[in-house]
Amino acid sequence: MLKTMPLFIGLRYILSKKDNRVISFTSLVSMAGLTLGVLVIVIVLAVFNGAQGEQRERTLITVPHADIYAEGDFPQWQQAASLLTQQEGVESVSAYITLEAMLSKNGIHQVTEVKGIVPEAEAQTSDIEDSMIQGSLSALLPGERGIVLGRRLANSLRLLPGDAVNLIVPELTGSSARLQLNMHTFTVVGIFDVQFSIGSELALIHLDDSAELLNINSIDEAVHLRLKIDDIFSAADLVTANLELLENELPGTDYRGEDWSISEASLFNALKMEKIMTWFMLMMIVAIGAFNIISTLVMVVSEKKADIAILRTMGAGERTVMAIFMVQGILVGVSGTLLGAGLGLFIASNFNIVGELLELLFIPDGMFMLSIIETDIQSSDVIITCLFALLISFLATLYPAWKASRIHPAEVLRYE
């Protein structure tokens, strides 16, 4: 009986409507604050995860899942590509060369990254072919000096398929290492659009043409291998395993490699930090709900001083009194957290429907397309949010409960 008494009295205090309307109302306000905070956090993080996943997919259209190259010449790159293709987790492998160059047309100049590729292999390791809006990668033929441009790059240079463009490559010549600019004329044979900033200003040429631009005798001197991987989140482990494999099977070359999480670390670290900071800011809503719990319990303690004194005279200890008031705060915290999480999960999982309704009722046509936003609910986000909300709610009960336990019956009942 003594074990269940704090629970029974705590529930009675918070649920009783007689002579307790103000306290019941403030309890509802506290619960509403927690519900709103948890609900908003769950929805915002689901939308954020969906947007981050979309950004990752768009980035990996032009950025390799994994990149393996040699420190110096890579004479056995074809054997290495064949060997890597046979490994578990690797879908396909293609060779490419990267160089920095300037594109020039009608007095407009733009420095950009140029990649030399093998069109057939590139179509298997990236989604650039699926992103083509004009032309095709197959139009890149060796020796024909064709070039495929990202949409933003093509727009800035005002180029269309069939137009000629000058490609200027710097080269160090002579014993004095003097810089010389070599200009080559290419014909635009295609335009692609990845619908993202990364890769939108990329230029693609055939692998054989890139060797001529770099003024090297063989592509062995600059070739990289691009790997397409089944599970992009295992890319780092696969790179390490494949480097060890190449060192054992094809010795004599100093191999290097990195995965997308390293090559684009600045972008994804910034997105991760943005998510964390967003979560902290939204947790302030939960903190406001916790402050409401404190004010509610302080009011209850003030109202129930006589009851507390009577309980103490009947043998209730300080811990029992504390437990009575902690039950009230924890009940508000648990109810608000679970309700907020449930509503947040429901709205996040049906965000397209909710977005269509908001567009129909409140948003002018075409201003915001909420209905096309993708959401990604991650259980870790929901669990961490709920645990922190419950922790804050629990901590909010400690001070009022402690104050209640310190009430001296003699002082309270002196004038009763």
C-alpha positions as CSV (number, residue, x, y, z in Angstrom):
1,M,0.0,0.0,0.0
2,L,2.8,2.4,0.9
3,K,4.5,1.7,-2.4
4,T,1.5,2.6,-4.5
5,M,0.4,5.6,-2.3
6,P,2.7,8.2,-4.1
7,L,1.3,7.1,-7.4
8,F,-2.3,7.2,-6.2
9,I,-2.1,10.6,-4.6
10,G,0.0,12.1,-7.4
11,L,-2.6,11.0,-10.0
12,R,-5.4,12.3,-7.8
13,Y,-3.8,15.7,-7.5
14,I,-3.3,16.1,-11.3
15,L,-6.5,14.6,-12.5
16,S,-8.9,16.0,-9.9
17,K,-11.0,18.8,-11.3
18,K,-12.7,19.9,-8.0
19,D,-10.9,23.0,-6.6
20,N,-8.0,22.3,-8.9
21,R,-9.0,23.8,-12.2
22,V,-6.0,26.2,-12.5
23,I,-3.5,23.4,-11.8
24,S,-5.2,21.1,-14.3
25,F,-5.1,23.8,-16.9
26,T,-1.4,24.5,-16.4
27,S,-0.7,20.8,-16.5
28,L,-2.5,20.6,-19.9
29,V,-0.4,23.6,-21.1
30,S,2.8,21.9,-20.0
31,M,1.8,18.7,-21.8
32,A,0.8,20.7,-24.9
33,G,4.3,22.3,-24.9
34,L,6.1,19.0,-24.7
35,T,3.8,17.5,-27.4
36,L,4.4,20.4,-29.7
37,G,8.1,20.3,-29.2
38,V,8.5,16.6,-29.8
39,L,6.1,16.7,-32.7
40,V,8.0,19.5,-34.5
41,I,11.4,17.8,-33.9
42,V,10.2,14.5,-35.3
43,I,8.8,16.2,-38.4
44,V,11.7,18.6,-39.0
45,L,14.3,15.8,-38.6
46,A,12.4,13.5,-41.0
47,V,12.2,16.3,-43.6
48,F,15.9,17.1,-43.0
49,N,16.9,13.4,-43.4
50,G,14.9,13.2,-46.6
51,A,16.5,16.3,-48.0
52,Q,20.0,15.1,-47.0
53,G,19.4,11.8,-48.6
54,E,18.3,13.6,-51.8
55,Q,21.5,15.7,-51.7
56,R,23.6,12.6,-51.2
57,E,22.1,10.9,-54.2
58,R,22.5,14.0,-56.4
59,T,26.1,14.4,-55.3
60,L,27.0,10.8,-56.0
61,I,25.8,11.1,-59.6
62,T,29.1,12.9,-60.4
63,V,31.2,12.0,-57.3
64,P,32.5,8.4,-57.2
65,H,31.3,6.1,-54.4
66,A,34.9,5.1,-54.1
67,D,38.1,6.2,-55.9
68,I,41.2,4.1,-56.3
69,Y,44.4,5.5,-57.9
70,A,48.2,5.1,-57.8
71,E,50.8,7.4,-56.4
72,G,52.7,7.8,-59.7
73,D,52.1,5.6,-62.7
74,F,49.2,3.1,-62.7
75,P,50.3,0.6,-65.5
76,Q,48.1,-2.2,-64.3
77,W,44.9,-0.2,-64.1
78,Q,43.0,-2.4,-66.5
79,Q,43.9,-5.6,-64.6
80,A,43.0,-3.8,-61.4
81,A,39.6,-2.7,-62.8
82,S,38.9,-6.3,-63.8
83,L,39.9,-7.6,-60.4
84,L,37.9,-5.0,-58.5
85,T,34.8,-5.8,-60.6
86,Q,34.8,-9.3,-59.3
87,Q,34.8,-8.3,-55.6
88,E,31.6,-8.6,-53.5
89,G,29.8,-5.3,-53.0
90,V,31.3,-3.7,-56.1
91,E,28.8,-3.3,-59.0
92,S,31.1,-1.8,-61.6
93,V,34.3,0.0,-62.2
94,S,35.3,2.7,-64.7
95,A,38.5,4.6,-65.5
96,Y,38.7,8.4,-65.6
97,I,41.2,11.3,-65.6
98,T,40.6,14.6,-63.9
99,L,42.1,18.0,-65.0
100,E,41.4,21.6,-64.4
101,A,40.8,23.7,-67.5
102,M,39.2,26.9,-68.7
103,L,36.3,26.9,-71.2
104,S,36.0,30.0,-73.4
105,K,33.3,31.1,-75.8
106,N,32.6,34.6,-77.2
107,G,34.6,36.4,-74.5
108,I,33.0,34.4,-71.7
109,H,35.5,32.3,-69.6
110,Q,34.9,29.8,-66.9
111,V,37.4,27.6,-65.0
112,T,35.9,24.2,-64.3
113,E,36.7,20.5,-63.7
114,V,37.0,18.3,-66.8
115,K,36.8,14.6,-66.6
116,G,38.0,12.2,-69.3
117,I,35.8,9.1,-69.3
118,V,35.0,5.9,-71.2
119,P,31.3,6.5,-72.0
120,E,30.2,2.8,-71.9
121,A,31.9,2.2,-68.5
122,E,30.8,5.6,-67.1
123,A,27.1,4.8,-67.9
124,Q,27.4,1.7,-65.7
125,T,29.1,3.5,-62.7
126,S,27.1,6.7,-62.6
127,D,23.7,8.1,-63.4
128,I,24.9,10.8,-65.7
129,E,23.4,9.1,-68.7
130,D,20.0,9.1,-67.0
131,S,20.5,12.9,-66.4
132,M,21.1,13.8,-70.0
133,I,18.7,16.4,-71.3
134,Q,20.3,16.8,-74.7
135,G,22.6,14.3,-76.5
136,S,24.1,11.2,-75.0
137,L,27.4,10.0,-73.5
138,S,27.8,7.6,-76.4
139,A,28.4,10.7,-78.6
140,L,31.8,11.1,-77.0
141,L,34.1,9.3,-79.5
142,P,37.9,9.0,-79.2
143,G,39.7,11.6,-81.4
144,E,36.5,13.4,-82.3
145,R,36.9,16.1,-79.5
146,G,33.4,16.0,-78.3
147,I,32.4,17.4,-74.9
148,V,29.4,17.0,-72.6
149,L,28.6,19.9,-70.3
150,G,26.7,20.3,-67.1
151,R,23.6,22.4,-67.5
152,R,24.8,25.4,-65.4
153,L,28.1,25.4,-67.2
154,A,26.4,25.3,-70.6
155,N,24.0,28.1,-69.6
156,S,26.8,30.4,-68.3
157,L,28.7,29.9,-71.6
158,R,25.5,30.1,-73.7
159,L,26.3,26.8,-75.4
160,L,24.0,24.3,-77.1
161,P,24.8,20.9,-78.8
162,G,26.7,21.5,-82.0
163,D,28.5,24.7,-80.7
164,A,32.2,24.9,-80.6
165,V,34.0,25.8,-77.4
166,N,37.7,26.5,-76.6
167,L,39.2,24.4,-73.9
168,I,42.4,26.0,-72.4
169,V,44.8,23.9,-70.4
170,P,47.8,25.3,-68.5
171,E,51.1,23.5,-69.0
172,L,54.5,24.0,-67.4
173,T,57.3,23.9,-70.0
174,G,61.0,24.4,-70.2
175,S,63.6,24.2,-67.5
176,S,62.3,27.4,-66.0
177,A,58.9,25.8,-65.5
178,R,57.2,28.6,-67.4
179,L,53.5,28.5,-67.6
180,Q,52.0,28.0,-71.1
181,L,48.4,27.9,-72.1
182,N,47.4,25.4,-74.7
183,M,44.0,25.9,-76.4
184,H,41.9,23.1,-78.0
185,T,38.6,23.3,-79.8
186,F,35.8,20.9,-78.8
187,T,32.3,20.5,-80.0
188,V,29.4,20.2,-77.5
189,V,27.6,16.9,-78.1
190,G,25.4,16.8,-75.0
191,I,24.2,18.5,-71.9
192,F,23.2,16.9,-68.6
193,D,21.4,18.2,-65.5
194,V,21.9,16.6,-62.1
195,Q,19.6,19.2,-60.4
196,F,22.3,20.0,-57.8
197,S,25.1,22.4,-57.4
198,I,27.8,19.7,-57.3
199,G,28.4,18.5,-60.8
200,S,26.4,21.1,-62.5
201,E,29.6,22.8,-63.9
202,L,31.4,19.6,-64.8
203,A,32.6,18.9,-68.3
204,L,33.2,15.4,-69.8
205,I,35.4,14.4,-72.7
206,H,36.6,11.0,-73.9
207,L,39.5,9.4,-71.9
208,D,41.8,9.3,-74.9
209,D,41.3,13.0,-75.6
210,S,42.2,13.8,-72.0
211,A,45.7,12.3,-72.4
212,E,46.4,14.7,-75.2
213,L,45.2,17.7,-73.2
214,L,47.6,16.7,-70.3
215,N,50.4,16.2,-72.8
216,I,51.2,12.8,-71.4
217,N,52.3,9.7,-73.3
218,S,49.9,7.3,-71.6
219,I,46.8,7.6,-69.5
220,D,48.7,5.3,-67.0
221,E,50.2,8.5,-65.6
222,A,47.0,10.0,-64.4
223,V,44.2,7.4,-64.5
224,H,41.8,6.8,-61.5
225,L,39.3,4.0,-61.0
226,R,35.8,4.9,-60.1
227,L,33.8,2.2,-58.1
228,K,30.1,1.9,-57.9
229,I,29.2,0.1,-54.6
230,D,26.0,-1.7,-53.6
231,D,25.9,-0.1,-50.1
232,I,27.4,3.4,-50.1
233,F,27.7,3.4,-46.3
234,S,30.2,0.5,-46.5
235,A,32.4,2.3,-49.0
236,A,35.1,3.1,-46.5
237,D,35.6,-0.5,-45.5
238,L,35.5,-1.7,-49.2
239,V,38.2,0.8,-50.1
240,T,40.5,-0.5,-47.4
241,A,39.8,-4.1,-48.3
242,N,40.4,-3.5,-52.0
243,L,43.6,-1.6,-51.5
244,E,44.9,-4.6,-49.6
245,L,43.7,-6.9,-52.4
246,L,45.5,-4.8,-55.0
247,E,48.8,-4.7,-53.0
248,N,48.7,-8.5,-52.7
249,E,47.5,-9.4,-56.3
250,L,49.2,-6.6,-58.3
251,P,52.3,-5.6,-56.3
252,G,54.8,-2.9,-57.3
253,T,52.5,0.0,-57.3
254,D,51.7,2.4,-54.4
255,Y,47.9,2.4,-54.3
256,R,45.7,5.1,-52.7
257,G,42.0,5.4,-52.3
258,E,39.1,7.3,-50.7
259,D,35.4,7.1,-50.5
260,W,32.7,9.7,-51.0
261,S,32.5,10.5,-47.3
262,I,36.1,11.7,-47.4
263,S,36.1,13.4,-50.8
264,E,32.9,15.3,-49.9
265,A,33.5,15.5,-46.1
266,S,33.1,19.3,-45.9
267,L,29.6,19.1,-47.4
268,F,28.3,16.2,-45.3
269,N,30.0,17.4,-42.1
270,A,28.2,20.7,-42.6
271,L,24.9,19.0,-43.1
272,K,25.5,16.9,-40.0
273,M,26.3,19.9,-37.9
274,E,23.3,21.8,-39.3
275,K,21.1,18.9,-38.2
276,I,22.5,18.8,-34.7
277,M,22.1,22.6,-34.3
278,T,18.5,22.4,-35.6
279,W,17.8,19.7,-33.1
280,F,19.2,21.7,-30.2
281,M,17.2,24.8,-31.2
282,L,14.0,22.9,-31.4
283,M,14.6,21.3,-28.1
284,M,14.1,24.7,-26.6
285,I,10.4,24.2,-27.2
286,V,10.6,21.1,-25.0
287,A,12.5,23.1,-22.4
288,I,9.7,25.6,-22.3
289,G,7.3,22.8,-21.6
290,A,9.6,21.6,-18.8
291,F,9.6,25.1,-17.2
292,N,5.8,24.9,-17.3
293,I,6.0,21.6,-15.3
294,I,8.1,23.4,-12.7
295,S,5.6,26.2,-12.3
296,T,2.7,23.7,-12.2
297,L,4.3,21.7,-9.4
298,V,5.3,24.8,-7.5
299,M,1.6,25.8,-7.6
300,V,0.6,22.3,-6.4
301,V,3.0,22.4,-3.5
302,S,1.8,25.8,-2.5
303,E,-1.9,24.7,-2.7
304,K,-1.3,21.4,-0.9
305,K,0.9,22.4,2.0
306,A,-1.7,21.4,4.5
307,D,-2.2,18.0,2.9
308,I,1.6,17.5,2.9
309,A,1.8,18.3,6.6
310,I,-1.0,15.8,7.4
311,L,0.8,13.1,5.4
312,R,4.0,13.8,7.2
313,T,2.3,13.6,10.6
314,M,0.8,10.2,9.5
315,G,4.2,8.8,8.9
316,A,5.0,9.7,5.3
317,G,8.7,10.3,4.8
318,E,10.5,12.8,2.7
319,R,11.0,10.4,-0.1
320,T,7.3,9.5,-0.2
321,V,6.4,13.2,-0.5
322,M,8.9,13.7,-3.2
323,A,7.6,10.7,-5.1
324,I,4.0,12.1,-5.0
325,F,5.0,15.3,-6.8
326,M,7.5,13.6,-9.1
327,V,4.6,11.3,-10.3
328,Q,2.7,14.4,-11.5
329,G,5.6,15.8,-13.5
330,I,6.6,12.5,-15.0
331,L,3.0,11.8,-16.0
332,V,2.9,15.1,-17.9
333,G,6.3,14.4,-19.5
334,V,5.4,10.9,-20.6
335,S,2.0,11.9,-21.9
336,G,3.3,14.9,-23.8
337,T,6.3,13.0,-25.2
338,L,4.4,10.0,-26.4
339,L,1.6,12.1,-27.9
340,G,4.1,14.3,-29.7
341,A,6.1,11.4,-31.0
342,G,2.9,9.6,-32.2
343,L,1.5,12.7,-34.0
344,G,5.0,13.5,-35.4
345,L,5.4,10.0,-36.8
346,F,1.9,10.1,-38.3
347,I,2.4,13.5,-40.0
348,A,6.0,12.7,-41.2
349,S,4.9,9.4,-42.7
350,N,2.0,11.1,-44.5
351,F,3.8,14.4,-45.2
352,N,2.8,14.4,-48.9
353,I,-0.9,14.4,-48.0
354,V,-0.4,17.0,-45.3
355,G,1.6,19.1,-47.8
356,E,-1.2,18.9,-50.4
357,L,-3.7,20.0,-47.8
358,L,-1.5,23.0,-46.7
359,E,-1.0,24.0,-50.3
360,L,-4.7,23.9,-50.9
361,L,-5.7,25.9,-47.9
362,F,-2.9,28.4,-47.2
363,I,-0.3,28.6,-49.9
364,P,-0.7,30.3,-53.3
365,D,-0.2,28.1,-56.4
366,G,3.4,27.3,-57.1
367,M,4.9,29.2,-54.2
368,F,6.0,26.2,-52.2
369,M,5.7,22.5,-53.3
370,L,5.4,20.9,-49.9
371,S,3.7,17.8,-51.4
372,I,6.9,16.7,-53.2
373,I,9.1,16.9,-50.1
374,E,10.5,13.5,-49.2
375,T,10.8,12.4,-45.6
376,D,13.1,9.8,-44.0
377,I,12.1,8.8,-40.5
378,Q,15.1,7.5,-38.6
379,S,14.3,5.6,-35.4
380,S,17.5,6.9,-33.7
381,D,16.3,10.5,-34.1
382,V,12.9,9.6,-32.6
383,I,14.3,7.6,-29.7
384,I,17.0,10.2,-28.8
385,T,14.4,13.0,-28.9
386,C,11.9,11.1,-26.7
387,L,14.6,10.2,-24.2
388,F,15.8,13.8,-23.9
389,A,12.2,15.1,-23.5
390,L,11.6,12.5,-20.7
391,L,14.9,13.4,-19.1
392,I,14.1,17.1,-19.1
393,S,10.7,16.4,-17.7
394,F,12.1,14.3,-14.9
395,L,14.7,16.9,-14.0
396,A,11.9,19.6,-13.9
397,T,10.2,17.7,-11.1
398,L,13.2,17.5,-8.8
399,Y,13.2,21.0,-7.3
400,P,9.4,21.3,-6.6
401,A,9.4,17.8,-5.2
402,W,12.4,18.5,-3.0
403,K,10.7,21.8,-1.7
404,A,7.6,19.8,-0.8
405,S,9.6,17.2,1.1
406,R,11.2,20.0,3.2
407,I,7.9,21.4,4.5
408,H,7.7,21.1,8.3
409,P,4.3,20.0,9.5
410,A,4.4,22.0,12.8
411,E,4.8,25.3,10.9
412,V,2.1,24.6,8.4
413,L,-0.5,23.3,11.0
414,R,0.2,25.9,13.6
415,Y,-2.6,28.2,12.4
416,E,-4.9,25.5,11.1
